[in-house]
Amino acid sequence: MADDARTAGSAPVRIDAGARDAAPGHARDTDLGPTRPIGVIGAGTMGAGIAQVAAVAGHPVVLFDVAPSQVELALGQIAGFLRRDAAKGRMANDEAERAVARITGASTLDACAPCALVVEAAPERLALKQQLFADLEGVVAEWAVLATNTSTLSVAAIGGALMRPERLIGLHFFNPAPLMPLVEVIRGPATDEGVVAAVAALAARWGKTPVLAKDTPGFIVNRVARPFYGEALRLLGEGTADAATIDALVRDGGFPMGPFELMDLIGIDVNYAAASSVFEGFFGDPRFRPHPIQRAMVESGRLGRKSGRGYFAYPA
């Protein structure tokens, strides 16, 4: 799961390419070369986007989800996106078809056995992620790297159940993954320096801007983004202005999207989970308190674009 990076202001300090290649203290020789197979766990919006990015970069990709129908849906969507890019001249037709062919759907975790890197993009629930990685440890090779796309959960906590937490790292993409350049690379307290260097270099080869973040609640972007959403929700709750007006004013101020249309795009449930996680991670700091409107929207099933209605309506 991931909140969106479009609310961020000036970019944080980026990882220098030379520093990636010559980072000190490498205890691990990690090979994430351009032809190594990549596994992606979770075929939702983020998982499908990450799979697309890896396939376009030349990697064979295994895309797994507990729901086979979701895998089939994601494969169709990825193919549609790539063919549309080819039709618009953004890539060659044969390049798009090769990328489509590189992605294989899977119905069991065992399909990830040959992968050099497995990226988890499952729902933002700690116990679920811990169990997934514990299961993956029994599937992949001992040299394989495990990455979580968590937007707010502690990498240390996710890796707490692992026998080898040194190979776990945070690799946080933003929505939509094929378009957004920023990727947060989060080093957990046990993460090996060689893993950090290899994953950051891989993200750069994928055309992303890797930024090293500490393993703190919300990392960088989701912590900075909380007031963007929080103050907009307070204005709405106080009746100061409606969602459309607030969005229009924010766009007039230079943002590409307003907070409410952005929450609808991300998924109101995803945004609410991120807000709750950061709030809990900072022991109830009132600066990060979620708003009752968010909870009411989730409980009523108004989740944004994916449900057809959020703060705005999206007719089929």
C-alpha positions as CSV (number, residue, x, y, z in Angstrom):
1,M,0.0,0.0,0.0
2,A,1.2,3.6,-0.6
3,D,0.0,7.1,-0.1
4,D,0.8,9.5,-2.9
5,A,4.0,11.6,-3.4
6,R,2.3,14.4,-5.3
7,T,1.8,16.4,-2.0
8,A,5.5,16.6,-1.3
9,G,7.3,19.9,-1.7
10,S,11.0,20.2,-2.5
11,A,12.7,16.8,-2.8
12,P,14.9,15.5,0.0
13,V,18.6,14.8,-0.4
14,R,18.9,12.1,-3.1
15,I,21.3,9.1,-3.0
16,D,24.3,9.9,-5.0
17,A,25.1,7.3,-7.7
18,G,28.7,7.1,-6.6
19,A,27.8,6.6,-3.0
20,R,25.5,3.8,-4.0
21,D,28.3,2.0,-5.8
22,A,30.9,2.6,-3.1
23,A,28.9,2.5,0.1
24,P,31.1,1.4,3.0
25,G,30.5,-1.7,5.1
26,H,29.1,-4.0,2.4
27,A,28.8,-7.4,4.1
28,R,26.8,-8.8,1.3
29,D,27.3,-9.1,-2.5
30,T,23.8,-8.6,-3.8
31,D,23.2,-9.1,-7.5
32,L,20.1,-7.3,-8.7
33,G,21.2,-7.0,-12.3
34,P,18.9,-6.1,-15.2
35,T,18.0,-9.7,-16.1
36,R,17.4,-11.1,-12.6
37,P,13.8,-12.2,-11.9
38,I,11.7,-10.0,-9.7
39,G,8.7,-11.1,-7.6
40,V,5.8,-8.9,-6.7
41,I,3.4,-9.9,-3.9
42,G,0.0,-8.3,-4.3
43,A,-1.7,-7.5,-7.6
44,G,-3.6,-4.4,-6.6
45,T,-2.9,-0.9,-8.0
46,M,0.6,-0.6,-6.4
47,G,1.7,-4.2,-7.0
48,A,0.6,-4.1,-10.7
49,G,2.4,-0.7,-11.1
50,I,5.7,-2.1,-9.6
51,A,5.4,-5.2,-11.8
52,Q,5.0,-3.0,-14.8
53,V,8.1,-0.8,-13.9
54,A,10.3,-3.9,-13.4
55,A,9.1,-5.5,-16.7
56,V,9.7,-2.4,-18.7
57,A,13.2,-2.3,-17.3
58,G,13.8,-5.8,-18.7
59,H,13.3,-8.1,-15.7
60,P,11.2,-11.3,-15.8
61,V,8.5,-10.7,-13.3
62,V,6.3,-13.0,-11.2
63,L,3.1,-11.4,-10.0
64,F,1.4,-13.2,-7.1
65,D,-1.9,-12.5,-5.3
66,V,-4.0,-14.7,-3.1
67,A,-6.9,-13.9,-5.5
68,P,-6.2,-15.4,-8.9
69,S,-8.9,-13.2,-10.5
70,Q,-7.0,-10.1,-9.2
71,V,-3.8,-11.4,-11.0
72,E,-5.7,-11.8,-14.2
73,L,-7.2,-8.3,-13.9
74,A,-3.8,-6.8,-13.2
75,L,-2.2,-8.5,-16.2
76,G,-4.9,-7.1,-18.4
77,Q,-4.5,-3.6,-17.0
78,I,-0.8,-3.7,-17.4
79,A,-1.0,-4.8,-21.0
80,G,-3.6,-2.1,-21.7
81,F,-1.4,0.6,-20.2
82,L,1.7,-0.5,-22.1
83,R,-0.1,-0.8,-25.4
84,R,-1.7,2.6,-24.9
85,D,1.8,4.0,-24.3
86,A,2.9,2.4,-27.5
87,A,-0.1,3.8,-29.4
88,K,0.8,7.3,-28.2
89,G,4.5,6.9,-29.3
90,R,5.9,6.7,-25.8
91,M,7.5,3.4,-26.5
92,A,7.8,1.0,-29.5
93,N,5.1,-1.6,-30.1
94,D,7.6,-4.5,-29.9
95,E,9.1,-3.0,-26.7
96,A,5.6,-2.9,-25.1
97,E,4.8,-6.5,-26.1
98,R,8.1,-7.8,-24.8
99,A,7.4,-6.1,-21.4
100,V,3.9,-7.6,-21.4
101,A,5.4,-11.1,-22.1
102,R,7.9,-10.8,-19.2
103,I,5.2,-10.8,-16.5
104,T,3.9,-14.1,-15.4
105,G,0.9,-14.5,-13.0
106,A,1.2,-16.9,-10.1
107,S,-1.2,-18.5,-7.7
108,T,1.4,-19.7,-5.1
109,L,4.3,-18.1,-3.4
110,D,6.5,-21.0,-4.6
111,A,6.6,-19.3,-8.0
112,C,8.9,-16.7,-6.4
113,A,11.6,-19.2,-5.7
114,P,14.0,-18.1,-8.4
115,C,13.5,-14.3,-7.7
116,A,16.5,-12.2,-6.7
117,L,14.2,-9.6,-5.2
118,V,10.6,-9.9,-4.0
119,V,8.6,-6.8,-3.4
120,E,5.6,-7.0,-1.1
121,A,2.7,-4.7,-1.9
122,A,0.0,-6.3,0.3
123,P,-2.5,-4.4,2.5
124,E,-1.1,-2.3,5.3
125,R,-1.5,-4.8,8.1
126,L,1.5,-5.7,10.2
127,A,0.6,-9.3,11.0
128,L,-0.2,-10.0,7.3
129,K,3.2,-8.6,6.2
130,Q,5.1,-10.5,8.9
131,Q,3.5,-13.8,7.9
132,L,4.1,-13.2,4.2
133,F,7.8,-12.6,4.7
134,A,8.1,-15.5,7.1
135,D,6.6,-17.7,4.4
136,L,8.9,-16.2,1.7
137,E,11.9,-17.1,3.7
138,G,11.1,-20.7,3.2
139,V,10.7,-20.2,-0.6
140,V,13.5,-17.9,-1.9
141,A,17.2,-18.5,-1.9
142,E,19.3,-17.3,1.1
143,W,20.8,-14.5,-1.0
144,A,17.5,-13.1,-2.3
145,V,16.5,-9.6,-1.1
146,L,13.0,-9.0,0.4
147,A,11.4,-5.6,0.2
148,T,8.3,-4.1,1.6
149,N,6.3,-1.3,-0.1
150,T,4.8,-0.2,3.2
151,S,4.1,3.5,3.4
152,T,4.0,3.8,7.2
153,L,4.7,0.6,9.0
154,S,8.1,0.0,10.7
155,V,10.5,-2.1,8.6
156,A,12.0,-3.3,11.9
157,A,8.6,-4.6,13.1
158,I,7.9,-6.2,9.7
159,G,11.3,-8.0,9.9
160,G,10.9,-8.9,13.5
161,A,9.7,-12.4,12.7
162,L,12.4,-13.1,10.1
163,M,15.4,-15.4,10.7
164,R,17.5,-13.1,8.4
165,P,16.2,-9.5,8.8
166,E,19.4,-8.2,7.3
167,R,18.0,-8.8,3.8
168,L,14.7,-6.9,4.4
169,I,14.4,-3.3,3.2
170,G,11.7,-0.8,2.7
171,L,11.1,0.1,-1.0
172,H,8.2,2.6,-1.0
173,F,6.8,3.5,-4.4
174,F,4.2,6.2,-4.9
175,N,0.9,6.0,-6.8
176,P,0.9,5.5,-9.8
177,A,4.2,3.6,-9.6
178,P,5.0,3.8,-13.4
179,L,4.8,7.6,-13.4
180,M,5.9,8.8,-10.0
181,P,9.7,9.2,-9.9
182,L,10.3,9.2,-6.1
183,V,11.1,6.0,-4.3
184,E,11.9,5.9,-0.5
185,V,14.6,3.4,0.3
186,I,14.2,2.6,4.0
187,R,17.0,0.9,6.0
188,G,15.8,-1.1,8.9
189,P,18.1,-1.4,12.0
190,A,19.2,-4.8,10.7
191,T,19.3,-4.1,7.0
192,D,22.7,-4.9,5.4
193,E,24.5,-2.0,3.8
194,G,25.0,-4.1,0.6
195,V,21.3,-4.5,0.3
196,V,20.7,-0.8,0.7
197,A,23.3,0.0,-2.0
198,A,22.0,-2.7,-4.4
199,V,18.3,-1.7,-4.0
200,A,19.0,2.0,-4.4
201,A,21.0,1.3,-7.5
202,L,18.2,-0.9,-8.9
203,A,15.6,1.9,-8.3
204,A,17.9,4.3,-10.2
205,R,18.2,1.9,-13.1
206,W,14.4,1.7,-13.2
207,G,14.4,5.5,-13.8
208,K,13.4,6.4,-10.2
209,T,14.8,8.9,-7.8
210,P,15.8,6.8,-4.7
211,V,15.9,8.7,-1.4
212,L,17.3,7.2,1.7
213,A,14.8,7.4,4.6
214,K,15.0,6.5,8.3
215,D,12.7,3.8,9.7
216,T,10.3,6.2,11.4
217,P,6.5,6.4,11.2
218,G,5.5,7.7,7.8
219,F,9.1,7.9,6.7
220,I,9.5,11.3,4.9
221,V,6.6,11.8,2.4
222,N,3.7,10.3,4.4
223,R,4.8,12.3,7.5
224,V,5.0,15.5,5.5
225,A,1.7,14.8,3.8
226,R,-0.4,14.4,6.9
227,P,-1.1,18.1,7.4
228,F,-2.0,18.5,3.7
229,Y,-4.9,16.1,4.2
230,G,-5.6,16.8,7.9
231,E,-6.1,20.5,7.6
232,A,-8.3,20.0,4.5
233,L,-10.5,17.6,6.4
234,R,-10.7,20.0,9.4
235,L,-11.9,22.8,7.0
236,L,-14.5,20.4,5.6
237,G,-15.6,19.2,9.0
238,E,-16.0,22.8,10.3
239,G,-18.1,23.7,7.2
240,T,-15.6,26.4,6.1
241,A,-15.8,25.2,2.5
242,D,-16.9,22.1,0.5
243,A,-14.4,19.6,-0.9
244,A,-14.6,20.9,-4.5
245,T,-13.8,24.5,-3.3
246,I,-10.9,23.4,-1.2
247,D,-9.5,21.4,-4.1
248,A,-9.9,24.3,-6.5
249,L,-8.1,26.7,-4.1
250,V,-5.2,24.2,-3.6
251,R,-4.9,23.7,-7.4
252,D,-4.8,27.5,-7.9
253,G,-2.0,27.5,-5.4
254,G,0.1,25.4,-7.7
255,F,-0.6,21.8,-6.6
256,P,-1.5,19.4,-9.4
257,M,-4.4,17.9,-7.4
258,G,-6.4,18.9,-4.4
259,P,-6.5,16.8,-1.2
260,F,-9.9,15.3,-1.7
261,E,-9.5,14.3,-5.3
262,L,-6.1,12.9,-4.4
263,M,-7.6,10.9,-1.5
264,D,-10.2,9.5,-4.0
265,L,-7.4,8.5,-6.4
266,I,-5.3,6.8,-3.7
267,G,-8.2,5.2,-1.9
268,I,-9.8,6.7,1.2
269,D,-9.2,3.5,3.0
270,V,-5.5,3.5,2.1
271,N,-5.2,7.1,3.1
272,Y,-7.0,6.5,6.4
273,A,-4.8,3.5,7.2
274,A,-1.7,5.6,6.6
275,A,-3.0,8.4,8.8
276,S,-3.9,6.0,11.6
277,S,-0.5,4.2,11.4
278,V,1.5,7.5,11.7
279,F,-0.8,8.7,14.5
280,E,-0.2,5.4,16.4
281,G,3.5,5.4,15.6
282,F,4.0,8.8,17.2
283,F,2.0,7.6,20.3
284,G,-1.1,9.7,19.7
285,D,0.7,13.0,18.8
286,P,-2.3,15.3,18.0
287,R,-0.5,16.7,15.0
288,F,-1.2,13.4,13.2
289,R,-4.7,12.6,14.5
290,P,-7.0,11.2,11.7
291,H,-10.4,12.9,11.2
292,P,-13.7,11.2,11.9
293,I,-14.8,12.0,8.3
294,Q,-12.2,9.6,7.1
295,R,-13.5,6.8,9.3
296,A,-17.1,7.5,8.3
297,M,-16.2,7.3,4.6
298,V,-14.4,4.0,5.0
299,E,-17.2,2.5,7.1
300,S,-19.8,3.5,4.5
301,G,-17.8,2.0,1.7
302,R,-17.1,5.3,-0.1
303,L,-13.5,4.6,-0.9
304,G,-13.0,6.9,-3.9
305,R,-12.5,6.0,-7.5
306,K,-12.3,2.3,-6.9
307,S,-15.7,2.1,-5.3
308,G,-17.3,4.6,-7.7
309,R,-17.9,7.2,-5.0
310,G,-15.7,9.0,-2.4
311,Y,-15.7,12.8,-1.8
312,F,-16.8,12.9,-5.5
313,A,-18.9,10.6,-7.7
314,Y,-17.3,8.5,-10.4
315,P,-20.1,7.0,-12.6
316,A,-19.2,3.8,-14.4
